[in-house]
Amino acid sequence: MSDAGGIGADRLRSFVERIERLEEEKAALTADIREVYAEAKGEGFDTKVMRQVVRLRKMDSGDRQEQEAILDLYKQALGMLDGTPLGNAAMKAAQRLVDSVAKSDGDSVSITGPDGNGVKIKNEDGKKKVETVSRGAMA
């Protein structure tokens, strides 16, 4: 029975069996990953944070920087950083961002910290590009 209703049964069976083998491998890998997290937890590591680190390391650095900048901005907006050194710096950076956007022609905005390091957000072909800029390199 190699052809049933116009479908190559042997070829279909081959695909299904390959998928089943891969699903078994995936389940085994998932179990292995779970064991590594359990081992790390047993040694005192916070596995929730480890999962976040793994997720962040998979991201493109520009996407990660943009996400971190937005997260800091949201925390600052919700008052979650008030009274901390990071919160105070975030307040100053947010104010500089607001001032820069107000003055910007829309092509790019730069945010610098007290140390001269910062982030430059460019609008290239309708997409945001975030770059980290070292001291003195901001335009």
Backbone torsions as a table, in degrees:
resi	resn	phi	psi	omega
1	MET	NA	77.3	-179.0
2	SER	-97.2	-8.2	-179.5
3	ASP	-144.7	115.1	-179.0
4	ALA	-129.4	115.6	178.8
5	GLY	63.1	32.3	178.5
6	GLY	82.8	4.5	-179.9
7	ILE	-107.9	130.7	177.0
8	GLY	-72.3	97.6	-174.8
9	ALA	-60.6	-40.1	-179.7
10	ASP	-63.9	-42.3	179.5
11	ARG	-66.9	-41.5	177.9
12	LEU	-61.6	-45.9	179.6
13	ARG	-59.5	-40.6	179.2
14	SER	-60.2	-45.9	178.2
15	PHE	-62.0	-47.2	-177.7
16	VAL	-61.9	-42.7	-179.8
17	GLU	-66.3	-38.3	176.4
18	ARG	-63.5	-42.4	178.5
19	ILE	-62.5	-43.2	179.8
20	GLU	-61.5	-42.4	178.1
21	ARG	-63.1	-42.8	179.0
22	LEU	-65.0	-38.6	176.9
23	GLU	-62.4	-39.5	177.0
24	GLU	-63.5	-43.3	177.8
25	GLU	-62.8	-40.8	179.8
26	LYS	-62.8	-42.1	178.8
27	ALA	-63.7	-39.9	178.5
28	ALA	-65.4	-42.5	178.1
29	LEU	-64.0	-40.5	178.2
30	THR	-61.0	-42.2	178.1
31	ALA	-64.5	-40.2	178.3
32	ASP	-62.9	-43.3	179.0
33	ILE	-63.3	-42.4	178.6
34	ARG	-60.1	-40.1	178.5
35	GLU	-64.4	-40.5	179.1
36	VAL	-64.0	-43.0	177.2
37	TYR	-63.1	-39.9	178.3
38	ALA	-63.5	-40.4	178.0
39	GLU	-63.8	-44.6	179.0
40	ALA	-62.8	-41.8	178.8
41	LYS	-62.6	-39.7	178.2
42	GLY	-62.3	-24.6	178.4
43	GLU	-95.9	8.9	172.9
44	GLY	95.6	5.9	178.6
45	PHE	-82.1	147.6	177.4
46	ASP	-84.5	109.2	-173.8
47	THR	-71.5	-27.4	176.4
48	LYS	-64.0	-42.5	179.2
49	VAL	-68.9	-38.9	177.7
50	MET	-59.8	-41.1	178.6
51	ARG	-62.7	-39.2	177.4
52	GLN	-64.4	-41.1	179.7
53	VAL	-63.2	-44.2	178.7
54	VAL	-59.8	-44.4	179.5
55	ARG	-63.2	-42.5	-179.7
56	LEU	-65.8	-37.3	-179.4
57	ARG	-67.8	-22.5	177.7
58	LYS	-76.2	-21.2	-174.5
59	MET	-79.4	151.8	170.6
60	ASP	-63.0	141.9	-175.2
61	SER	-60.0	-37.0	177.9
62	GLY	-64.9	-42.6	177.5
63	ASP	-63.9	-40.9	-179.9
64	ARG	-64.0	-44.5	179.8
65	GLN	-63.6	-41.1	178.9
66	GLU	-63.4	-45.0	-179.5
67	GLN	-63.0	-42.9	179.0
68	GLU	-64.6	-40.0	178.9
69	ALA	-64.6	-42.0	179.1
70	ILE	-67.1	-40.8	178.1
71	LEU	-60.6	-45.8	177.5
72	ASP	-61.1	-40.7	179.0
73	LEU	-63.3	-43.5	178.3
74	TYR	-63.9	-43.2	178.4
75	LYS	-60.2	-44.1	179.7
76	GLN	-63.2	-42.4	-179.3
77	ALA	-63.6	-31.2	-179.9
78	LEU	-89.5	2.5	178.7
79	GLY	75.4	18.0	-177.1
80	MET	-79.0	-9.8	-178.7
81	LEU	-114.4	4.2	-176.4
82	ASP	-57.3	133.6	174.7
83	GLY	81.7	-2.0	178.0
84	THR	-101.1	157.3	176.6
85	PRO	-56.4	-41.0	178.1
86	LEU	-64.8	-40.0	179.6
87	GLY	-63.9	-42.8	179.1
88	ASN	-63.9	-42.8	177.6
89	ALA	-65.0	-38.4	179.6
90	ALA	-64.9	-39.3	178.3
91	MET	-61.6	-44.6	179.4
92	LYS	-65.7	-42.9	179.9
93	ALA	-64.5	-40.5	179.2
94	ALA	-63.6	-40.9	178.7
95	GLN	-65.3	-40.9	177.2
96	ARG	-63.7	-38.2	178.3
97	LEU	-63.1	-46.1	178.8
98	VAL	-60.2	-45.2	179.3
99	ASP	-63.3	-41.7	-179.4
100	SER	-65.9	-42.9	-179.9
101	VAL	-63.4	-39.7	179.9
102	ALA	-62.8	-32.5	-177.5
103	LYS	-95.1	-13.1	-172.2
104	SER	-74.6	151.5	174.4
105	ASP	-86.1	4.1	177.1
106	GLY	95.3	-7.2	-178.5
107	ASP	-81.8	-41.0	179.0
108	SER	-157.2	156.2	177.4
109	VAL	-135.5	137.6	178.9
110	SER	-117.1	141.2	175.8
111	ILE	-123.5	125.3	178.1
112	THR	-121.1	147.6	175.8
113	GLY	-91.9	177.5	-179.9
114	PRO	-60.7	-24.8	-179.7
115	ASP	-84.8	-1.4	179.4
116	GLY	91.3	-10.0	176.5
117	ASN	-84.9	156.0	-178.7
118	GLY	-173.0	-161.4	-177.8
119	VAL	-129.9	139.5	175.9
120	LYS	-118.1	126.3	179.4
121	ILE	-108.6	118.8	-178.6
122	LYS	-111.0	148.9	173.4
123	ASN	-105.6	104.7	-179.8
124	GLU	-116.8	115.1	179.5
125	ASP	53.6	40.4	177.3
126	GLY	79.8	2.7	179.4
127	LYS	-114.8	141.4	177.2
128	LYS	-80.8	136.0	175.1
129	LYS	-125.2	123.9	-178.1
130	VAL	-108.5	129.4	176.7
131	GLU	-127.9	143.1	172.3
132	THR	-83.6	135.0	-177.0
133	VAL	-122.9	133.9	-179.5
134	SER	-84.4	163.1	-177.8
135	ARG	-43.9	131.0	174.8
136	GLY	80.9	-6.1	-176.8
137	ALA	-95.2	-2.8	-178.9
138	MET	-72.1	137.3	179.8
139	ALA	-98.0	NA	NA
